Every structure is written in C-alpha cells, then in structure tokens.
Amino acid sequence: MLTGKQRSYLRSLANNIQPIFQVGKGGVSDNMVKQFSDALEARELIKATVLKNALTDTREVCEEIAERTGAEVIQVIGSKFVLYKESKENRVIELP
C-alpha cells in the first residue's frame, strides 16, 4: 500500500508520460492483462486510456486491471488512468 506522499510523487511522474494502451468496447481480455503486466514490469508506471465506445467506465476498467496484475491505482481522471507496480528486475523509480 502506498502513502499519500508516494502517490503524489507518482502522479507527478505520470504527468509527462503518454498513454501506451487503449481499452475499447472489447473490454479487458486475458491478452490485454498480460500486456499490462509485461509493461508494468518494464516501466513500473504506465498510463492508459479508455475509449468512449467501451462498455464499462474508466474506474471499473482500471480497478479490474489493477486487481488482475497486482498493481496499484495511482490516478483516474476522465478517460485516463495510471497504474504502478514495482518491478522485480528493472527497478527504476525510488519512492520517497
């Protein structure tokens, strides 16, 4: 579990990154969860977008992916969300 200070720090880092995933009307599939998991291992902090034609809202998609990958929800704003998971091998981000 992250503290408020750590979450705030991660939000500031996420400001400068571009979304690397889009979730559409197909929803969250097993393949998508694997891609999220691989990206979290490589980058630790990722941003994604939920398209307008998606059948579920952004918060639900974010929480489902976070639960299935073991990641922490950092931020959900509009159609974008940010996830963080500490990498086992390529640890880059040092939390305060």
Secondary structure, DSSP 8 states (H G I E B T S, - for coil): ---HHHHHHHHHHHTT----EEE-TT---HHHHHHHHHHHHHHSEEEEEE-TT-SS-HHHHHHHHHHHHT-EEEEEETTEEEEE---SS-------
